[in-house]
Amino acid sequence: MKKEVLNTPNNIIKGKIEIDSQINKLYYRILYNIQKENRKYIIKSKKGDKITEEQSNMLKELDRIGYLKCTVSYDEIKSIIKRRNDQIKEEVLKRFIALQTAVFRFTTGEENNEETQTQLIGEVSVSDIGYSVSLSAKLYRYLFYSVGVGFTPVNLVVLFNLKSQYSQALYVTLRSWTGVKREIEYSIEELRSIFKVGSKYSAYKNFKQKTISVAINEINATGAMNILELKEIKNGRSVDRVIFIVEDLEPRFVLEESKGDTEDKYVIWLDYIKLESEDLKERLELKYADMNLESPIVKSLFHKAYDKTLNKDNSFTMIQDKKGKTNFALFNFIVNGEILTNELSLENHF
């Protein structure tokens, strides 16, 4: 499985953004793609090191161009927005508009450490391959050069499997510390701010049940991080602070500077379906040789089975059958179910 790990500036993690969990996933996808498609601007340097003249010119170029662009493909949209009715252009654009209108406040991390308020994303346009998104180069220079703000590697596969916005927020927040500590402490007020609950759940017992417990259960179910214990620290009779004891099982990968094409290779079958190789394509064509694969009805059946396969196990980005990494049998099982459900007759299609 391809790991998609976003090297996320900690000032963005700690910034205040008012968006729901699905739109949050879309935002992290944009952040990942903007890094991936603009790798030439990535500057590797340690905190305190002086950057080279070439790197300095690169930062000036980022400021000069004003905007960076990336594309969110239709397949990537489908991996985030599961309901078919919400995958139409009008509904998808509503999600982008939510990001365009969300207010984002963050500290720069530079010498003056000033707080800045800005628009999350700029112009969005629709093309044959997906949605093209523009982002302010002055803000997102932090995705390419840390200027002292620090980074947190966020695995998008893990993030996208977390349904609750509280789970997403806690996973990213804990991930920002697990590289240096195992016990991570927050006040209840800090957690309320991280979860963006406002005045809701004023009683700690209710707050814990609705947010902390939900997040812990979802995060532990990913297999990527174990929250082993939650210690509660009281001030008088009330819980004032909590300590998360965390075992982070994910390596701390980061995006690297451009080294050529690093995308997964795949083969398209039946106009739409991604397969890992030509060999797998030949196997499927042999397996279903008695079916009229040119029939729009049959193609629709396979397309539906493909979508269901990736939705059932969204750790896959295509149909694979490598040792230890296979959803091939699941795909064929779902295909057979679709044949029965749609009552395709042997006479017409075999």
N, C-alpha and C positions, 0 to 999 in steps of 0.2 A: 504494500500500500504506500503510495506517495505521501510523505509527511508535508503538510503545509503549515509552516511555523512562521508566524508574524512577529518580527522584532519590534515590539511596541514600546514607544517612549513612555516612561513612567508619568510624565506630566499629562499625557493624554489619558492614561489610566485613572489618574487622580482628578482629572478635570470633571466638571459638572455637565452632564448631558441628560436631557429629559426625553428619552426614547424608550419604546417597549422592546421586549426580548427579540422579536423577529427582525425589527429594524436595526437593532444592535448587531445581529448577525450580518446583516447586509453591510453595515458600516465596517465591520472587521474584514469582510471580504474585499471591500473597496481599499482599505488600508493595505491589505496583503497584495492586491493586484497593482496598486500604485508603486509599491516597492519592486515587485517582480518585473514590471514593464519599464522601469526607469533605473535599472541596476547600475548603470554607468555613473550615477550620481552618488552611490554609496561610498562613504569615506570611513576607512578603518583607522581608528586611533584610540589610544588609551587616555583616560581622564588625566589632564595635566600636560599631556604631550602637545608640542607645537605642531600645527598642521603645516604641510609643505606649501610652497607657492602654487603648485598645481591644484592642490586641494582647496586652497583659498580662492583660486579663480573659479573652481567648480561651485563653491557656495555663492560667489557673486553671480555666476550664471543662473543658479536657481532663483536668486532674487530678481534677476533681470527678466527672465522669461515669464514671470508672473504666475503662470498656471501649469500644472502637470496634468496629464490625462491617463486614464486607464479604461479598459473595457470589462464590464461584467457580462459574461456570456449568458445565453438563455439556459444552458445546462446548469450554470452556477445559480441562477435565479431559482430554478426548479429544486435545487438541493436545499434552498433556504425557505422558499414559499411552497408548502406541500399541497395546499388545496388548489385543484385545477382552475376553479373559478377565479382565484386570486392571482393566477399566472398571466392573465390577459394584460395587455399593455396599459390600459387605464388604471388597473389596480396596482400594477408594479410601480407606475409613475407616482401614485399616491405615497408609496413607501419612500421614494426618492425625495418627494416634496417634503415629507416629514423631516428628512435629514437636512434639506435646504433651509428649513425654517427653524430647526433646533438651535438654540443658543448654546454656545460652548465657551466656558470660562476655564482658563488654565494659566499656570505660571510658566514663564519662559525658561527658567533654569539657567539663564545667562547672568552676568554680573549684577545687573539691576534687578533681576528676578521679578520683573513687573508682571502683574496679572493682566491677561489679554482676553478680550471677548471677541468672538468671530463666528462666521457662518461655517458649518461643518463641510459642506460641499457646494460647488458652484453649478454651472450649467450641465444639464443631462440631455443627451440626444439619443435617438433610437436608430439603429442600423440593422443590416441583415444578420450580423453576428451577435448583437446584444445591445447593451446600453453603455454609451460612452460618457464618462464622468470627468469633469474638470475639478481640480482642487487647488487651493492657493499654495503656490510654491513656498512662500514665506512662512506659512504655518507648517507645511509638511516637510520642510527641510529637516525637521527633527526625526523623520523616518530614515534619514540618510546619514546624519551626523549628530552625535548625541549632545554636543555642547554642555556636557556635565549633567544632563537630566537623568541618565540611566535608562536601561532597557529591560523589558520583560518579554521573553519568548512565549508566545501564546499559540498553542496547537489548535488550529481551526477545526479539525475533526472533533476534538474534545468539546470545544466551545459550542459547535453546532449541534451536538448531542444533548446539550443542556437546554431544557425547555423553559425553565423559570428565569426571569430577568435577575432574580436574587442569586440564583446558582451561577449565572454568567458573571455577575459582578464579583461574587466571592471567589470564584475560581481565578479570575484575572488578578484580583487583589492579593490573594494568598500566593499566587505564582510569582508576584513581584518580590516576595520575600524568601521563598523556599530555597533559593540558591545560597543564602547566607545563614538562615536560621530554621529551626524545627518548631519552636514555640513562638507563635505570632499573636501579639496582644492588641486588642482594640477596645476602646470605650464603647459603651452602648450608643452614645451620641455619634461617634465616628461611624459605627455600623449603620445607624439610621441614615446618615448622609450618604454612605456608599450605596445603600439599597434604595435611596431616593424615595422614602416612604412619607416624607412630610410629617403631618400630624397623625397619620394612621397608626394603629397598634400602640397606643400610648402606654399600656401596661406591658411590662417586660415579658410576662408569661405568654401573652397574645403575640407579641413581637417575635419571640423565639419560635413559637409554633408556626406562624405564618411565613417567616422569612429564613431564620437561621437553620431550623430543622429541615425545611424543604431543600435548602441549598446543600446542606451536608449530605443528605440522602442521595440527591442527584449526582453530586460530585463523586461520592464513594462508588456509585454504580458504574462510573465510566471506566474504572480500572486504571486510570491515569494518575490519580491522586487519592490518598486515604487520609481523611480527617479522623485520626485515631481517638481523639478525646476533645471534649469542650469543657474547659474549667471555668467556673463562674466565680468572680471576685465581688464580694459584697462591700458596700459602704453603708454601715448600719444594717438595716433589714432588707435593703434593695440591692439587686445586682447592678453593679456600676461598670464592670469591665468583664471581658471574656478572653480566654487564651485558647487558641486553636493549636492543637498538637498535630502536626502535619507530616506525612510521609509522601514526598513528591516522587512518583515513579517515572516521570517523563524526563528524558534528557533535555538539556537546554540548548537546542539547535537555534541557529540564527540564519537569516538570509545572508548569502555570500555575495561578494562582488561578481559582476558578470563574468561567466566563463563559458559563454556560448549557450546554446539551446539546452535547457534542462527539463523541458516539458516531458510528461509521459508520452510515449509513442502508442498509437492505437490505430485500429482499422475500422472504418465505417461500414456497417452492413445494413441493408434495407433502408437506406436514406438517413438513418437516424441513430442506430444502435452502435455504441462504441465497444469494440472487442480488443483484447490485448495483442492479437497477432493474426496474421493471415492463416496460420495453422488452425486456430480456433474457428475462424470463418469457414474454412473448408469442412471442419468437423460438423458444424451446424448445418451447412448446406447439404452434407451427406445425410445427416440425421433426419432432416425435413425435406428430403429430395422428392417425396411423393406429394408435397404440398405446392400449390401454385403461388410461389413467393412474389409474383408480380401483381397478384390481386390486391387491390386497396384494402379489402376486408381483412385479408390475411396479414398484410403489413401492419394494419391497425392493431390486430391481435398481438403481434410480436412487440410493437411499440408499447402497448399497455403493459405487457409482461415485463418488459425492460424497466419501465418506470416503477412498477411495483417491486421489482427486485432491488433496485437501488434505494427505494424508500424503506424497504424492510431492513436492509443493512447498508446504511449510508457511509460506512467506512470504505466502500468501493466507489470508484469513479467510472468503472466500465465493467464488462463481463470478463472475468478472469478465471483461469484454471491452472495456476501455478501451484506447485507443492506448498501446502500450508496457507495458500491465499486463493481461495476459490469460492465463487458464488455461481458457478456454472450449473451445478445440480439444482440449486434453488431456482435459477432462471428457467430451466427445463420443466421443473415441477409446476411453476406458475404458468408456463406456456400450456401445459396439458390441462390445467384448470381452466384457462381461458377458452380452450377448444371446447371443453364440455359445457362451460357456461354459455358460450355463444352458439352452441349446437350446430357446429359446422358439419355438414354432411360429408360422408366419405366420397360420394359420387362427384360432388362439385369441387372438392379441395384436395383429394388424395388421388 
